[in-house]
Amino acid sequence: MHNSARVKVGIIGSGFEADIHAESFRLMPQEAEVVAVASPTP
């Protein structure tokens, strides 16, 4: 199944794991778009 719409993604946390996930989404701009990031620490 192929859908031309991108998945909108929110990342919770801003540490090491979030960096890895954000980079993965950056590498596939046709499939996913990071629209929000939330972190409990400033």
C-alpha positions in Angstrom: 0.0 0.0 0.0 1.4 3.4 -1.0 0.1 6.7 0.2 1.6 9.9 -1.1 0.7 11.8 2.1 3.6 12.3 4.6 3.2 11.0 8.2 3.4 13.9 10.7 5.6 13.0 13.7 6.0 14.3 17.2 9.1 13.5 19.2 8.8 13.4 23.0 12.2 14.1 24.6 15.2 15.8 23.2 18.1 13.6 24.3 20.4 11.2 22.4 17.5 8.9 21.2 15.5 11.9 19.9 18.5 13.0 17.9 18.7 9.5 16.3 15.0 9.5 15.4 15.1 13.1 14.1 18.0 12.2 11.8 16.1 9.2 10.5 13.1 11.3 9.7 15.3 13.9 8.0 16.6 11.2 5.7 13.1 10.4 4.4 11.4 13.7 3.8 8.8 12.2 1.3 7.5 9.9 4.0 7.7 11.7 7.3 7.7 15.3 8.7 8.6 16.2 12.3 6.0 18.8 13.3 6.6 18.9 17.1 9.2 18.2 19.7 8.5 18.2 23.4 10.9 18.0 26.3 10.4 18.1 30.1 13.8 20.0 30.4 14.4 23.5 29.1 
